[in-house]
Structures are given as structure tokens and as C-alpha cells.
Amino acid sequence: MIKKASTPFSAAIAAQREHGRVAVIPDIKCISPKEGDLLRGRDPVSVAASLVSFGAPVLSVVTERRHFGGSPELLQAIAERTGVPVLRKDFIKDVQGLRDTVALGATAVLLIVASVDEATLKMLYEQALSLGLEPLVEVHTAQEMALAKTLRPLLLGINNRDILNLELDSGSPERTQRLISEKPDGCLLISESGILSAEDARRAARAGADAILVGTALWQAPDMALMYRQLREAVCSA
């Protein structure tokens, strides 16, 4: 087991909010089912380190292999290299997946409401907490939001795209705008996926998101550092 970041994932986001900023979370993923290869020969570990140097307070790392080209080894390497809080994104469906997440050095884990039944979701949520992981509960519909609210999560994500369709749809921050009024009190809300421009980021921030999670737009930008700066400026001026 490697040493985890000393700061909790939620605390790093909350610290940004205390300074009047919406956190911009880079999503480290190798393949987009919709856009194809995102790396284009780049080393994702080095890119992750660069994004931290650009000001990223936390990172998200996709470990799903088949569709997104990730791996547990990638997460471990990024956690070791960067030292910032890392969220593991995958289809976690059992306790062993949570134990593995801890061993890899992540401080937070994605729990997708649509991918498990209600009893399993609640069990995974409680087990994650017992293992010292912060669960990010992800929803895409009003029905999923209602279920997520029963958990009273500290971290809640609205996926603007349909993960069960591998995010092949053309979702946008409009979904965040529609669902955010139903979020539970006291949670930090992350708008995920479908944020392709500074204007998209601004829309999510104006809707009330505490953070935005951006992957493809960063990876496809001609200048990733400039794109990250533009996103940060957009959400700070929202």
C-alpha cells in the first residue's frame, strides 16, 4: 500500500470554495469511447503531474480498462508522483474493489448509482467510509438523485452524460442545471462530463456546482495549460 495524500479529497475542494473558487478537476483517461485515443503518445503520469503544477487541487483517474484504457497501475503511479488527493473512477461493484482502491493510494472512490442496486449502493457507501475512502456518489437522473439523497453524501456528482451508454450521448451542463436544485443539503456537488468549453464550465458554476470535472476538453486542447487556465478563470468569474 502506498502513502495516500494527507488532505481529503473533499477538503481540497472545500478549500477552493473558501477562497471563492470552483475547483477544476482534471480527468486522467486514456481513451474516450466517443472521441477515441486521448493520449496521442503522451505519458498520462507526466500529464497528471503537469496539471497539478498548473493548479489542479485534486485529480480524477479512470482505471476501467476495456472502454477507457485505464488501469489500477496508472492510478498508483499518479498518486505516487503527484501527492494530491486522487479519485478512482471505475465501475466499483464489490468490497474488494474498495480495498484495492485504498491500496492504490486513492482517497476517494466513484460510486455510480446506475451501476448497482440500492442495497449494494448503500453497502458500498458504508464500506467505503469504514475503509477511509470518501465516496463520490454519481447520478444522472432525478430518480437517481432521490436515491442518492438517502445516503446524505458529502460528495455528489451529476454526470451530464449517460455512463451506462459509455457517455456516447451529447450531454451538457444543462443536466446539472436541471438536477442541482434537488441535491441534498451540505454536500459538495461536482458537475461531470460534457464540459467542453469555458462557457460550459461557466454554466455549471453559475448553476451552483462546487467543482467541475473535465477530461476530453483538456486532452484535445492544443495547449493544455492554457485550456486549464481558461477553465479556472471561467468558473471564478461565473
N, C-alpha and C positions, 0 to 999 in steps of 0.2 A: 504494500500500500504506500502511495506517495503522500507527501505532506500537502494538505489542502490549503487554499488561501485562508488567511486569518479572518478576513471580512466576509460576513454572509452576503449572498447574492442580493437579497432584499435590502440590506443595509447600504450597499453600494448604490442602488437605485434611489433609495430614500435620501442619501446624502446629496445626490444631484438635485432632487426636488427641493431640499432645504436651501439650496443656492439658486432656486428659481429656474432650474434647467430640467428639461425632459431628456432622459438618458437615451442615447442611440446605441443599440446593442448589435454589433456585427454578428451575422450568422455564418459560421465557417462550414460550408458544404462544398463538396467536390463536383457534384452533378445535380442539375435541375431536371426533373423529368420533363419539364416544359421547354427549357432552353438548352439542354444538353450539357456538355463539358464546361465547367466554370473556371477550372484551374488554368487551362491553356498553358501547361508546362510549369506553372508556379508551384512553389512549395507552400502548402497551407499552413504549416507551423511558422514559417518565416513571415507569411502574410498576417497571421494572427498576432505575432509579436509587433509588427509594424502598426497594426490597428490600435494596439494598446499604446504605442508611442504617439499615435495621433490623438489620444484622449479617451479611448474606449474604457469605461469603468469596469465592464464585465464582458464576457464572451459567451456565445452560444455555439455548441459544436454538435453537428449531426453525425451520429455514429451508425445509422442504418446503412447497410452495405448494398443491398440489391438495387434499390432505386435511386439512392442519393450518393452512393460511392464512399460512404464514411466507414469508420472503424473505431472500435474501442481504443486501439493503439494510437490513433490520431488524437483522441481526446486526452489520453495520458500525456502524450508528448507536448500538447499545447498547455495543459495545466502545469507541467513541469517547467516549461520555457517561460511562460508569462507571469505566473504567480497571482493572477487576478481571479475572482470568482468565476466559475465556469458552469454553465447549464448544459446538461446532457439532453439532446433531442433524439428520441428513438421511440419505437412502439413498445414501451415497457409494459409487460403484462403479468409479471410474477415477482416474487420477493427476491429471487436470485438476481434478477435484473437490477434491482435496487442495491443489493450487496455489491454487485460488480461496479455499479456507478460510484459507490463510495471508494472502492479500491482503486479506481482510475483517477481519483482526485477531483471529481466534480463536487460542487457544493449545492447544486440544485438539479432537479430532475423533472422532465416534462411528463405529465400525466394527461393523456388525451381522453376526454370524456367519451368521445365517439368510438373509441377502440376497445373498450371493456364494458362489462355490465356494471350496474350500480353497486352491487355488493363488492365486486373486485376493485372498483374505483375507491370505495371507502377503505377497504383493507389496505390497498397500496398507499393511500394517503397517510393513514395512521402508521404504517410500517416505515414509510419514508421519514416521517418525523422522528420515530424512535431510533432510526439509524443516523440521525443528524443531518438529513437531507432536507432542503426546502422544496416542497412540491410546487411546480407551476402548473396549475390546472387550466387546461386549454379547452375552449368552447368555440362553436361555430354557429349555433342556433339558439333561439330563445329557450327551447326545451332543455338544451344542454346547460344553459346559464342557470335555469331554475334548479337543476340538479347540483351544479357546482356551488350554488349559494348555501346548500345544506351543509357543506364542508367548512364554511366560513374561512376560505383560504386567504392567506396573506398575499400570495402571488396568483393573479388570474390573467390568462392570456385569451384574447379574442383573435382567432385565426381568420383573417379576411378571405382566405381560400379554403376549399374543401380538402382536408388532408386525406380523407378516405378515397378521394379521386386523385391522390398524389399531387394536389394543388395545380391541376391542369386547367382549372377554370380561371376566369378573368376577374377574380375578386379584387376589391379595392377597400380603402379606408371607410367607404360608405357603410360597410358592415359594422365596423367599430362605432360609427356614429349612431347606428340603429340600436345596437345592443348595450351600449355603455351605461345607459340610464338604469338598466336592470342589475348592474354589478352590486355585489354585497358591500356594505359599509366597511371601511377600514382596510380595504385591500389595495395593493399596488397593481395597476392594470397595464398590461403590455399589449400593444397593437402589433400583430404579427402578419407578415407576408403581404404581398400586393402593394408594397410601398416602393414605388419605382422612381420617384422624383422628390425634389424639395417640397413641391406643392402637396404631394400625397402625405409627406411627413407633417407638414403644417396642418393639414386637415385632421390627422389623427390627434395631434397635440391640442388643437382647438376643441376637439370633441371631449377632451379630458384625460387622454392617455398619460400615464406617468413615464412610459418608455415606449420606444418603437424598436422592433426587431427587423433588421434589413439584411438581406443576403444577396439576391441576384443583382440588384441595382449597383451594389458596391463592386461585385465581381466583374460586371460588364462595363463599368466606368473606365474611360480611357486613362483617368488619373484617380486612383482610389483615394489618395489622401485628400484631394480637392473635393471629391464627392462626399467623403465623410465630413469634412468641414462644412460643406454646404448644407448637409442634413442637420448638423448640430445648430448651425445658425438659423435654419428654418424653424426648428422646434422651439428655439429660445425666443424667437420673435413672434411666435404664434399668439 
